[in-house]
Amino acid sequence: MSPLRAACQRALTAALLAGLIGCATPPASAPQDNFWSGRLALNIAAEPPQAMSAAFELRGDARAGELALMSPLGQTVAVARWSATGAELQQGQHRAPYASMDDLTEQLTGAALPLPALFQWLRGHPAQAPGWSVDLGGHADGRIMAQRQSPPPRAELRIRLQP
């Protein structure tokens, strides 16, 4: 895999997971207009292992939305957008279309991410998703941790929502 493709794949994976798990306003209250922000970290037990972290902003819901990933200096690194008609990953001037968010996340992480469950997790609801477990014990403090056991590769997503 080329270094550019690997970097794109890592950015997309983080964007998708962030978008799925989201950014948020204080967890104690409902998000304003379906908007969340914060930081996320994603570890994928692939060969070789992948680890990434980014600030993020998430807008929308499981049907249509946008996830932006930012560098530590606040520069937008990647934006994932999805709707009923498909999904797209934008990195700078490069845009990659996908048939769906499932396709986009599967391409980046090896398995489709549970977008509907992720939005529920952001709201503090323990929704079920095949192969995934979630720990919402820190949700009141703005922390969410989710793990994918199957299908491989295993993945761990940690989210810290901004108040």
Buried (B, 14 or more C-beta within 10 A) or exposed (E): EEEEEEBBBBBBBBBBBBBBBBBBBBBEEEBEEBBBBBBBBBBBEBEEEBEBBBBBBBBBBBEBBBBBBBEEEEEBBBBBBBBEEBBBBBBEEEEBEBEBBBBBBBBBBBBBBBBEBBBBBBBBEEBEBEBBEBBBEBBEEBBBBBBBEEEEBBBBBBBBBBE
